[in-house]
Structure formats: structure tokens, C-alpha cells
Amino acid sequence: MKKPPTPFPTTGYFAAKYFCDREEETERMLSNILGGQSTILTAPRRIGKTALIRHVFDKLPKGMTGIYLDIMPTENMSGFLNEMSMAVIRSVPASKASGRKVWNFIKSLKATFSFDTLTGSPQISFSLKENEINNQIETIFEFLEKQDGEYIIAIDEFQQILKYPEKNADAWLRSVIQKLKNVIFVFAGSQQHILNEMFTIPSRPFYNSAALLKIDKIDRDKYRTFIRKQFRSNGKTLDDKVIDSILEWADCHTYYVQLICNRTFLNGVNIITEKIWKEEAERLLKEQEPVFFNYRNMLTHPQWNLLKAAASEGKLYEPTGMEFIMKYSLGNPSTVLRSLEALTRMELIYFDYNRDGGKYYSVNDLLFRRWIEVYRM
């Protein structure tokens, strides 16, 4: 497997040595798979659900093949078919007999193959009538069902299917999936409340059809040990106080921890001090300023003010409370509520629940939070 440029990769999955913890979650997912049960995997954005899926795939026993597709970019069932077809052929090398069988099968479905000029990865498109698309998707599932071994299909951002213009796309897909015995699914998504509703409301097609697994931030002690080991095994040193300050700044959020450690590792120095990593953090915030100013340009004045206020709060429990509204001069509760709904819809803000069941809102982009703290825009 290709080696990442630093021991703190921010995209993709390379090997277990670059993956921190998630032992319990990995075990639960593998247990579900071996027991023939599908899994609903929910997590806030960039907390590491895709890497966890890849990690689980890496540990699948012989005879099981993992297939991963992200349907967030898709807009309809035609897009779903394209993504699924590409995911299937990526899962098995064309050089193997099983791979050639898969490729030949996909080609038989009126598929047009091309290759990305930059990455060399295969691209697939179909010239099908609208009433043929669902048939081809079902044909692919049936093909996998009849193969030797088992297939694990992970569909990331699965809630996107609810936005398809085709009526009852989720109900149709459920009717196809429930016939399969040789294919197990992982339904993943970052819009946790929507995904949960799809599987927990009795009137919904996917009700009670998979086991729920929510992942959150990695334990701070385990992350500290991982960071120390990754730096020291590559000839760089830093003390635990520095690591703790990094974890505090990154809020123990997987992507941002990896990002600041990645940048700090590439700094070129072998003794990492507080000053070194903070310089990298400042550079990161400056690099992101055009993005943050774009937030301001695309939002209404009340939305922008609420976004800044939420960033300053970190976790916002009472967005329409008078104490919060007066603290940041946000107008009245109805204005705040409208802005909150808009920001949530745009996924600039998300909501979650603490261990006691308390609902809170938080800004999706941690770098924006830190930028607001530093520059008080």
C-alpha cells in the first residue's frame, strides 16, 4: 500500500499504523458484518467515518470484499448507478480473473468507459432510458449476490437519496436490498438526524433494518499516545504539554488534529515546540480567510452574526434564549430561529446531543471558530 507523505494523513486510508484507535467501533462493525447484519454509521463531519469504513474493510476476512461509494455528489438514480458501477470495478483489480469478470459484466450494461487524464482512474457513464436505470442497478446487486464470497457495500452520505427527484427512491432501493443474502450494507452519513429518522421511524422503508453505530471524538489519552508515537518514530520529539495544547486547539476533532499535526510535521524541525505548531495554526487560519469572507458575502447580516456568535460559543444550547441574543445583539428570537434554520440547511451549523441528551448547535468548520476567536471579525 502507498505510503503517505506524513504519518498524519488527512485524506484516504493507508494502513493500520496510520489509524488511531476506534478499536471498539471496528470490532462492532466487524461483528455486525460477520453476523450478516447491516450497520448505520453516523458521525459529525470529518470525524473519521470514511477512514473507519476503510479500516474495517482492511480487516475483512478472506472471501469478503468491501465496496465503498459516496453518493453526496449524485443528484438522481442515474448518478447513483454511475457511482455504484465505479465503486464495484474499483473493488477488484482488473488483472485478476474475478476482476475481469466484474469489468466485463459492467461493460455489458451499455456502459461507456473512459479514464481520468490526471489520476488514470476509470470513469463510467450510461446511455439509458429513465425506466432502464433502476433495472441496471438491480442487475448489479443480483450479479454480486451470485458471486463467490460476500460483498460489503458502504454507501456514504446515504441520506442524499431522499433528495432524488425519483419518487420513493428509498422505498424502491429497500425492496431490492431486502432480497439479498450475500451482500451486507453500511449506511453512513454526517446528517445524523436525517439518517437516524430513515431507520428509526416505523413508517420509513428502512425502519429497523440495520444496527446503529454513532462515532464521536477519539479519546484524548489515546490520541496523545498516537501523536507522540508518530512523531518520535520519525525522528521528531515533542512533550505531552505540546500535544495537549494541539488537541485542545483542534478540539480533539479527527480531521483538524490530523491537519495541524500534518502541517507541523512538514515544518522541517525535529524538536516541536509550542511556538512551532502555533505558527502553523496561524498560517492555516490565514490561508482559509478567503473562505471565511465568502461566508460573510453569501449570508444575510443576521445569518452572519449568528454564525459568528455560534463560533464564539463552541456549543450553543439555547440559541433563542435572551441571554445569548442580548450578548451578541442578535435581534429577536424569531430572527435567530430563521437564521439558525438557514445555517443548518446550508450545513454551516449542525446540531447534536450531549451524553445527558441535551441538544446543542455547533459550527461545522472548526478553523472558522478559531479564526473568530483570534480576529473577532
ZADREN-342846 format. One line per 4 residues: their letters; for each residue x, y, z of C-alpha. Coordinates in Angstrom, 2 decimals. Layout:
BEGIN
a> X/Y/Z | ... $
# end
This chain:
BEGIN
mkkp> 0.00/0.00/0.00 | 1.25/3.50/-0.86 | 2.97/5.36/1.98 | 1.51/8.78/2.93 $
ptpf> 3.80/11.85/2.79 | 3.50/12.26/6.57 | 2.39/9.92/9.39 | -0.71/12.10/9.74 $
pttg> -2.72/11.64/6.51 | -5.73/13.91/6.15 | -7.39/12.05/3.28 | -7.64/8.40/2.33 $
yfaa> -6.69/5.27/4.24 | -3.16/3.90/4.06 | -2.66/1.25/6.76 | -3.48/0.45/10.38 $
kyfc> -0.23/2.10/11.57 | -1.60/5.48/10.45 | -5.01/4.91/12.03 | -5.71/5.95/15.62 $
dree> -7.85/3.87/17.97 | -11.51/3.15/17.01 | -10.92/-0.38/18.33 | -14.37/-0.76/19.85 $
eter> -16.13/0.68/16.78 | -14.08/-1.53/14.46 | -14.98/-4.60/16.49 | -18.67/-3.72/16.47 $
mlsn> -18.77/-3.20/12.72 | -16.88/-6.43/12.04 | -19.20/-8.27/14.43 | -22.23/-6.92/12.57 $
ilgg> -20.77/-7.92/9.22 | -19.82/-11.43/10.32 | -23.31/-11.82/11.77 | -24.88/-10.79/8.46 $
qsti> -26.25/-7.53/9.87 | -26.04/-4.14/8.18 | -24.83/-1.05/10.06 | -25.93/2.59/10.20 $
ltap> -22.77/4.64/10.81 | -23.33/8.25/11.84 | -20.81/10.91/12.79 | -20.29/14.67/12.60 $
rrig> -18.42/15.83/9.50 | -14.73/15.00/9.29 | -14.70/12.94/12.47 | -13.35/9.88/10.62 $
ktal> -16.26/7.69/9.49 | -14.85/7.12/5.99 | -11.44/6.17/7.39 | -13.19/3.79/9.83 $
irhv> -15.01/2.12/6.94 | -11.72/1.70/5.06 | -10.08/0.37/8.23 | -12.84/-2.20/8.68 $
fdkl> -12.54/-3.21/5.01 | -8.82/-3.72/5.57 | -9.65/-6.24/8.31 | -12.30/-8.21/6.44 $
pkgm> -11.61/-11.96/6.42 | -10.73/-13.74/3.21 | -13.76/-14.20/0.99 | -15.26/-10.81/1.85 $
tgiy> -14.86/-7.77/-0.41 | -15.55/-4.18/0.58 | -17.12/-1.72/-1.87 | -17.25/1.98/-0.96 $
ldim> -19.26/4.69/-2.71 | -20.04/8.26/-1.72 | -23.36/9.42/-3.16 | -23.18/13.01/-1.91 $
pten> -22.26/14.29/-5.43 | -25.18/12.42/-7.02 | -28.49/14.07/-7.86 | -30.62/11.17/-9.08 $
msgf> -30.71/7.41/-9.63 | -28.62/7.77/-12.78 | -25.84/9.31/-10.67 | -26.26/6.50/-8.14 $
lnem> -25.81/3.95/-10.92 | -22.62/5.64/-12.14 | -21.11/5.85/-8.64 | -22.05/2.29/-7.78 $
smav> -20.61/0.91/-11.02 | -17.30/2.71/-10.49 | -17.17/1.54/-6.88 | -17.70/-2.07/-7.95 $
irsv> -14.88/-2.08/-10.50 | -12.55/-0.28/-8.07 | -13.08/-3.05/-5.54 | -11.41/-5.77/-7.62 $
pask> -8.26/-5.40/-9.78 | -8.85/-5.98/-13.48 | -5.69/-8.13/-13.52 | -7.42/-10.87/-11.50 $
asgr> -9.87/-13.33/-13.01 | -12.61/-12.16/-10.64 | -11.85/-8.57/-11.59 | -12.06/-9.26/-15.31 $
kvwn> -15.41/-10.93/-14.71 | -16.71/-7.83/-12.93 | -15.37/-5.44/-15.58 | -16.87/-7.48/-18.40 $
fiks> -20.19/-7.58/-16.60 | -20.28/-3.78/-16.13 | -19.35/-3.30/-19.78 | -22.31/-5.47/-20.77 $
lkat> -24.71/-2.97/-19.18 | -24.38/-0.43/-22.01 | -21.62/1.32/-20.08 | -19.08/3.66/-21.66 $
fsfd> -15.61/3.52/-20.12 | -13.05/6.32/-20.04 | -10.07/7.16/-17.84 | -9.34/10.31/-15.86 $
tltg> -6.43/12.09/-17.56 | -4.89/13.09/-14.21 | -5.42/10.07/-11.96 | -5.88/7.30/-14.53 $
spqi> -8.89/6.03/-12.58 | -11.76/4.56/-14.60 | -14.85/6.64/-15.31 | -18.22/5.14/-16.29 $
sfsl> -21.30/6.60/-17.88 | -24.51/5.02/-19.15 | -26.78/5.87/-22.05 | -30.05/4.59/-20.68 $
kene> -33.69/5.48/-20.75 | -35.14/6.55/-17.41 | -37.06/3.31/-16.98 | -33.87/1.26/-17.53 $
innq> -31.77/2.82/-14.76 | -33.36/1.02/-11.80 | -33.21/-2.27/-13.70 | -29.46/-1.91/-14.18 $
ieti> -28.90/-1.08/-10.50 | -30.88/-4.16/-9.53 | -28.91/-6.22/-12.06 | -25.62/-5.19/-10.40 $
fefl> -26.92/-6.21/-6.98 | -28.07/-9.55/-8.40 | -24.67/-10.08/-10.01 | -22.87/-9.51/-6.69 $
ekqd> -25.36/-11.77/-4.90 | -24.42/-14.68/-7.18 | -20.63/-14.33/-6.81 | -18.40/-16.44/-4.59 $
geyi> -17.75/-14.84/-1.23 | -19.61/-11.94/0.31 | -19.71/-8.25/-0.53 | -19.90/-5.39/1.95 $
iaid> -21.25/-2.23/0.33 | -20.71/1.03/2.22 | -22.89/3.87/0.93 | -21.61/7.17/2.35 $
efqq> -23.94/10.17/2.82 | -26.83/7.78/2.29 | -29.40/10.44/3.23 | -28.72/12.06/-0.15 $
ilky> -31.11/9.54/-1.72 | -34.02/11.44/-0.14 | -33.21/14.41/-2.40 | -33.51/12.42/-5.61 $
pekn> -36.36/13.56/-7.89 | -37.46/9.97/-8.45 | -40.46/9.28/-6.25 | -39.88/6.84/-3.36 $
adaw> -36.28/6.08/-4.37 | -35.52/4.89/-0.85 | -38.53/2.54/-0.82 | -37.53/1.04/-4.15 $
lrsv> -33.92/0.54/-3.02 | -35.09/-1.09/0.21 | -37.26/-3.53/-1.77 | -34.20/-4.58/-3.76 $
iqkl> -31.79/-4.77/-0.84 | -34.00/-6.91/1.38 | -33.81/-9.75/-1.15 | -30.02/-10.01/-0.83 $
knvi> -28.37/-12.58/1.41 | -24.81/-12.37/0.10 | -24.48/-8.57/0.30 | -24.26/-6.63/3.57 $
fvfa> -24.52/-2.85/3.84 | -23.02/0.03/5.79 | -25.22/3.12/5.53 | -23.12/6.11/6.57 $
gsqq> -23.85/9.81/6.87 | -22.95/13.08/8.57 | -26.51/14.49/8.63 | -27.16/12.32/11.64 $
hiln> -30.74/13.33/12.44 | -31.91/12.61/8.89 | -30.16/9.25/8.72 | -31.48/8.26/12.13 $
emft> -35.03/9.12/11.08 | -34.69/6.94/7.99 | -34.01/3.90/10.16 | -35.96/4.58/13.37 $
ipsr> -39.37/5.87/12.24 | -41.75/2.91/11.68 | -43.33/4.41/8.56 | -39.99/4.69/6.72 $
pfyn> -38.88/1.93/4.28 | -35.55/1.25/6.05 | -37.09/1.09/9.53 | -35.23/-1.28/11.88 $
saal> -33.17/-2.78/9.05 | -29.67/-2.11/10.45 | -27.76/-1.68/13.71 | -26.99/1.89/14.74 $
lkid> -23.40/2.95/15.48 | -22.50/6.56/16.21 | -18.86/7.59/16.45 | -17.53/10.65/18.18 $
kidr> -14.16/12.14/19.03 | -11.23/9.86/19.81 | -10.27/9.57/23.47 | -7.73/12.28/24.33 $
dkyr> -5.29/9.93/26.11 | -5.27/7.53/23.16 | -4.78/10.36/20.69 | -1.90/11.76/22.77 $
tfir> -0.15/8.38/22.73 | -0.70/8.05/18.97 | 0.65/11.53/18.17 | 3.72/11.04/20.37 $
kqfr> 4.49/7.72/18.69 | 4.00/9.04/15.16 | 6.37/11.96/15.69 | 9.03/10.04/17.61 $
sngk> 9.11/7.08/15.22 | 10.04/9.59/12.53 | 12.85/11.25/14.47 | 10.85/14.19/15.86 $
tldd> 10.13/14.92/19.50 | 7.55/16.91/21.42 | 6.44/16.75/25.03 | 2.96/15.89/26.24 $
kvid> 2.22/19.52/27.13 | 2.62/20.49/23.47 | 0.47/17.55/22.34 | -2.26/18.52/24.81 $
sile> -2.29/22.10/23.52 | -2.64/20.79/19.94 | -5.53/18.56/20.98 | -7.18/21.44/22.82 $
wadc> -6.88/23.77/19.82 | -8.17/21.09/17.43 | -10.94/20.19/19.90 | -9.87/16.54/19.57 $
htyy> -11.67/16.56/16.21 | -10.03/13.95/13.99 | -9.58/15.92/10.77 | -8.26/19.05/12.46 $
vqli> -5.89/17.08/14.72 | -4.53/15.31/11.65 | -4.30/18.56/9.72 | -2.32/20.54/12.30 $
cnrt> -0.05/17.56/13.03 | 0.47/17.07/9.28 | 1.49/20.70/8.82 | 3.68/20.69/11.92 $
flng> 5.44/17.51/10.81 | 6.27/19.11/7.46 | 7.74/22.17/9.17 | 11.21/20.61/8.96 $
vnii> 12.27/20.92/12.60 | 12.91/17.89/14.79 | 12.01/19.41/18.16 | 8.39/20.55/18.12 $
teki> 7.68/23.43/20.47 | 4.51/25.36/21.29 | 5.74/28.16/19.04 | 6.23/25.83/16.04 $
wkee> 2.72/24.36/15.93 | 1.05/27.69/16.69 | 2.83/29.27/13.72 | 1.40/26.52/11.53 $
aerl> -2.06/27.06/13.02 | -1.85/30.78/12.26 | -0.85/30.04/8.66 | -3.82/27.71/8.33 $
lkeq> -6.24/30.38/9.51 | -4.76/32.97/7.14 | -4.99/30.54/4.21 | -8.68/29.97/4.98 $
epvf> -9.59/33.66/5.23 | -10.98/33.84/1.65 | -13.37/31.01/2.56 | -14.48/32.77/5.72 $
fnyr> -15.03/36.10/3.95 | -17.07/34.21/1.38 | -19.32/33.03/4.23 | -19.93/36.69/5.04 $
nmlt> -20.66/37.59/1.41 | -23.15/34.75/0.85 | -25.07/35.17/4.12 | -27.56/37.77/5.26 $
hpqw> -26.43/40.09/8.03 | -28.44/38.22/10.73 | -27.13/34.84/9.50 | -23.53/36.07/9.55 $
nllk> -23.89/37.48/13.06 | -25.43/34.24/14.32 | -22.67/32.17/12.70 | -20.04/34.30/14.44 $
aaas> -21.86/34.06/17.75 | -22.20/30.27/17.48 | -18.49/30.02/16.66 | -17.65/32.04/19.76 $
egkl> -19.83/29.84/21.97 | -18.43/26.50/20.75 | -21.52/24.58/21.88 | -24.74/26.57/21.78 $
yept> -27.52/25.13/23.92 | -30.12/27.92/23.92 | -29.93/29.76/20.59 | -33.21/31.61/21.18 $
gmef> -32.50/32.39/24.84 | -32.50/36.10/25.68 | -29.14/35.93/27.45 | -27.44/34.63/24.28 $
imky> -29.35/37.01/21.99 | -28.52/40.07/24.08 | -24.87/39.04/24.49 | -24.34/39.16/20.73 $
slgn> -27.01/41.74/19.78 | -28.87/39.30/17.53 | -32.27/40.99/17.44 | -35.23/38.82/18.45 $
pstv> -35.84/35.05/18.84 | -37.79/34.69/15.58 | -34.94/36.26/13.56 | -32.42/33.98/15.27 $
lrsl> -34.59/30.93/14.61 | -34.91/31.74/10.90 | -31.16/32.26/10.63 | -30.46/29.08/12.54 $
ealt> -32.68/27.05/10.22 | -30.93/28.55/7.17 | -27.42/27.90/8.53 | -28.37/24.34/9.45 $
rmel> -29.80/23.77/5.99 | -26.56/25.08/4.45 | -24.62/22.77/6.82 | -22.60/25.63/8.24 $
iyfd> -24.10/24.70/11.61 | -25.13/21.25/12.83 | -26.88/20.01/15.92 | -26.12/17.06/18.16 $
ynrd> -26.82/15.79/21.67 | -24.54/15.51/24.68 | -24.40/12.44/26.90 | -27.26/13.76/29.02 $
ggky> -29.49/14.22/25.99 | -29.07/17.99/25.84 | -29.36/19.39/22.32 | -26.70/21.83/21.19 $
ysvn> -25.67/23.59/17.99 | -22.11/23.96/16.76 | -20.27/25.38/13.74 | -19.13/22.70/11.29 $
dllf> -15.83/24.40/10.46 | -13.52/24.42/13.49 | -10.99/26.62/11.68 | -13.72/29.27/11.37 $
rrwi> -14.28/29.02/15.13 | -10.60/29.58/15.82 | -10.43/32.42/13.31 | -13.33/34.19/15.03 $
evyr> -11.60/33.73/18.40 | -8.37/35.27/17.12 | -9.62/38.10/14.91 | -13.07/38.86/16.37 $
m> -14.46/39.79/12.97 $
# end
